[in-house]
Amino acid sequence: MAYDFDKIIDRKGTGALKYDVLKERYGRDDLLPLWVADLDFASVWSTRFLAIL
């Protein structure tokens, strides 16, 4: 199975700590967080399917 690591997943507005608390913690929301989290990549379809069951 090929995986696309270049696909950008927009997590803003989803409650993701990495993006949604920049304004309250640092006073700005235009900062670029430079750490990588597992949620920065899309999960495989079987994991998404099982999560809804």
C-alpha positions in Angstrom: 0.0 0.0 0.0 1.4 3.4 -1.0 1.3 6.2 1.5 1.3 9.9 0.7 3.5 11.7 3.2 3.2 14.9 1.2 -0.5 15.3 1.7 -1.2 18.2 4.1 -3.8 17.5 6.8 -5.3 20.7 8.2 -5.9 20.2 11.9 -6.7 23.8 12.8 -10.1 24.1 14.6 -10.1 20.4 15.6 -8.9 20.9 19.2 -5.4 19.9 18.3 -3.1 21.4 21.0 -0.4 22.0 18.4 -2.5 24.5 16.5 -5.4 25.6 18.6 -3.7 27.1 21.6 -1.0 29.1 19.9 -2.9 32.4 20.5 -3.5 31.8 24.2 -0.1 30.5 25.0 2.1 32.7 22.9 -0.1 35.7 22.0 0.0 35.0 18.3 -1.7 32.5 16.1 0.5 32.9 13.0 3.3 30.8 14.5 4.5 27.6 12.8 4.8 24.7 15.3 7.9 22.7 14.3 7.2 19.4 16.0 5.7 16.4 14.4 2.8 14.5 15.9 1.2 11.3 14.8 -1.9 13.1 13.9 -0.1 15.2 11.3 -0.5 12.2 9.0 -3.7 10.6 7.9 -4.5 7.3 9.4 -5.1 4.3 7.1 -8.7 3.7 6.0 -9.1 0.5 8.2 -8.3 2.4 11.3 -10.8 5.2 10.5 -13.4 2.5 9.7 -12.9 0.6 12.9 -13.1 3.9 14.9 -16.7 4.4 13.9 -17.8 0.9 14.8 
